[in-house]
Amino acid sequence: LRLVAVLKAILEGEKAAVLKRDHHLPLSFHRRQEELKFSLGLQRLQHHVREIQALRDSPAGEGPGQDGSLLGSPMASAAPQELPTLILEAVKELEAAKQQVLKRIQIWKRQQQLAGNGALFEENLAPLQKRCESLVEVYFQLHQQVMAASAELGAEVLPRLLERFNEVLSSLVKR
């Protein structure tokens, strides 16, 4: 983890130096960077869903989970305390991914407006549609896991989670 942190700091420093030298990088660079951030967030979200599934499926004290990761006895025995924390982290990731999609939709809308004034406009909605579909697919997987773990979450946490889920889906549909 330290190595990853050091490499991340080095890469961020190099990025800052490049951005300082070249204030205006090509639009394709920024678009590709945004796409990579979204796909990384989506992968983290899918990983959280698999962790939740493995934590729910493995009985206390059992070794490997379904996804091949080791859920040792300390982690498996802490399942009742760990599950709500893991679900809350996954919901935060879901909301962050939703924000990225909404930002991209807003950019597309603005480009469409500028196209009325003669600006170049890429009308291809396929990447945006793919983002939305991927996010909704993971949304339903996570929602299914939350509903299956409703007994472990308790009557206090579950309504707040369901409200957050409804807000994510409704904001995606409305925009």
C-alpha positions in Angstrom: 0.0 0.0 0.0 2.9 2.4 0.7 4.3 1.6 -2.7 1.0 2.5 -4.3 0.7 5.7 -2.3 4.3 6.7 -3.3 3.6 5.9 -7.0 0.3 7.8 -6.9 2.1 10.9 -5.4 4.8 10.7 -8.0 2.2 10.5 -10.8 0.2 13.3 -9.4 3.3 15.4 -9.3 4.1 14.6 -12.9 0.6 15.4 -13.9 0.7 18.8 -12.1 4.0 19.6 -13.9 2.6 18.7 -17.3 -0.5 20.7 -16.7 1.6 23.6 -15.5 3.7 23.5 -18.7 0.9 22.8 -21.1 -2.2 24.6 -19.9 -4.3 23.4 -22.7 -4.1 19.7 -23.2 -6.2 18.2 -26.0 -9.8 17.6 -25.2 -9.3 13.9 -26.0 -6.8 13.7 -23.1 -9.4 15.1 -20.6 -12.1 12.9 -22.0 -10.0 9.8 -21.8 -8.9 10.7 -18.2 -12.6 11.2 -17.2 -13.5 7.9 -18.8 -10.7 6.1 -16.9 -11.8 7.7 -13.6 -15.4 6.5 -14.2 -14.4 3.0 -15.2 -12.1 2.7 -12.1 -15.0 3.9 -9.9 -17.3 1.4 -11.5 -14.8 -1.4 -10.9 -14.4 -0.4 -7.3 -18.2 -0.5 -6.9 -18.5 -3.9 -8.5 -15.7 -5.1 -6.2 -17.7 -3.8 -3.2 -20.8 -5.7 -4.4 -18.8 -8.9 -4.7 -17.3 -8.4 -1.2 -20.8 -7.9 0.2 -22.0 -11.0 -1.5 -19.0 -13.0 -0.3 -19.4 -11.7 3.2 -23.1 -12.7 3.2 -22.5 -16.1 1.7 -19.6 -17.3 3.8 -20.5 -18.6 7.3 -18.4 -17.4 10.2 -15.0 -19.0 10.4 -14.9 -20.2 6.8 -11.8 -19.5 4.7 -12.1 -18.4 1.1 -15.1 -16.5 -0.2 -16.8 -17.1 -3.5 -14.7 -14.6 -5.4 -11.5 -16.3 -4.4 -10.5 -13.7 -1.8 -9.5 -14.9 1.6 -12.1 -14.1 4.2 -10.2 -15.3 7.2 -11.9 -16.1 10.5 -11.2 -12.6 11.9 -13.0 -10.9 9.0 -15.7 -13.5 8.7 -16.5 -13.4 12.5 -16.8 -9.6 12.2 -19.4 -10.0 9.5 -22.3 -8.4 11.4 -20.2 -5.2 12.1 -18.4 -5.2 8.8 -21.4 -5.6 6.5 -23.1 -2.3 7.2 -19.7 -0.5 6.9 -19.1 -2.2 3.5 -22.6 -1.4 2.3 -22.2 2.3 3.3 -18.8 2.4 1.4 -20.5 0.9 -1.7 -23.3 3.4 -1.5 -20.8 6.3 -1.3 -19.0 4.9 -4.4 -22.4 4.6 -6.2 -23.2 8.2 -5.4 -19.7 9.3 -6.6 -20.2 7.4 -9.9 -23.7 9.0 -10.3 -22.1 12.4 -9.9 -19.6 11.6 -12.7 -22.4 10.5 -15.0 -24.5 13.6 -14.2 -21.5 15.8 -14.9 -21.0 14.2 -18.2 -24.7 14.6 -19.1 -24.4 18.3 -18.2 -21.4 18.7 -20.4 -23.2 17.0 -23.3 -26.2 19.3 -22.8 -23.9 22.3 -22.9 -22.2 21.1 -26.0 -25.5 20.6 -27.6 -26.5 24.2 -26.8 -23.2 25.5 -28.2 -23.8 23.5 -31.4 -26.7 25.9 -32.1 -24.1 28.6 -32.4 -22.0 26.7 -34.8 -19.6 24.9 -32.4 -18.5 21.4 -33.2 -20.7 18.8 -31.5 -20.4 15.0 -31.3 -23.9 13.7 -31.3 -22.9 10.1 -30.4 -24.8 9.2 -27.3 -23.5 5.6 -27.1 -20.7 6.2 -24.5 -23.1 8.2 -22.3 -25.7 5.5 -22.6 -23.2 2.8 -21.8 -22.2 4.7 -18.6 -25.8 5.0 -17.5 -26.5 1.3 -18.3 -23.4 0.2 -16.4 -24.2 2.3 -13.4 -27.9 1.2 -13.3 -26.8 -2.5 -13.6 -24.5 -2.1 -10.6 -27.2 -0.1 -8.8 -29.6 -3.0 -9.0 -27.0 -5.5 -7.9 -26.2 -3.4 -4.9 -29.8 -2.8 -4.1 -30.4 -6.5 -4.3 -27.6 -7.2 -1.8 -28.9 -4.5 0.6 -32.4 -6.0 0.5 -31.0 -9.4 1.1 -29.0 -8.1 4.1 -31.9 -6.0 5.5 -32.0 -8.1 8.7 -28.4 -7.5 9.4 -28.7 -3.7 8.7 -31.5 -3.1 11.2 -34.6 -0.9 11.1 -32.5 2.3 11.7 -30.1 2.0 8.8 -32.2 0.4 6.1 -34.7 3.3 5.5 -31.8 5.8 5.1 -30.1 3.5 2.6 -33.3 3.0 0.6 -33.8 6.7 0.5 -30.3 7.2 -0.8 -30.9 4.5 -3.4 -34.1 6.2 -4.6 -32.3 9.5 -4.8 -29.6 8.0 -7.0 -32.0 6.4 -9.4 -34.5 9.3 -9.6 -31.7 11.8 -10.3 -30.3 9.6 -13.1 -33.8 9.2 -14.7 -34.7 12.9 -14.3 -31.5 14.2 -15.9 
